[in-house]
Amino acid sequence: AGTNGAAGTNGDAGTSGGGGSNLIINGDFSNGMTDWAIPNGTPTNPGVTGGQFCLTLATNNNVILGWGDTSTSAVVNTGTNYTLSYQAKTTSALSMFEVHLGQVVSPYNVDYNDNTDAPGTGLTTFTHNFTVNTSDSQAGLAFVMTATTGTPTVCIDNVSLRAN
């Protein structure tokens, strides 16, 4: 089931799925780490494996996997409904896993935040529908994760943000 998504057939082109095109360039990691970075934390073995971006957390090391910067970002508009979707898995439990949509430049306002997703050992699709209250011409995306025990490997794939 995950192999079709990993191939990126629906990733950057935005030709399928609801709403507009995918605002997250390289959301399927078909171009490796292009437009993605690790601005916080020191994970081991970060990189694309089997079409998914994976990294191994150190115990009590807060890691951020972020998309977007001052040259690559998404424009989100007030009152527009969006669907954020991605797939994630982990080899063992995480003490924190959050997804943030927000400004990639100061003052770094958060447009959307969710801390309810709990990736398991199988690749799971998480989908969030929301409306942005304030337009943001330079929105980025961040996955924030921590493990208080062990050194889990976390993988993320098929990240998309679409206007409905």
Disulfide bonds with the S-S distance in Angstrom:
Cys54-Cys155 2.00
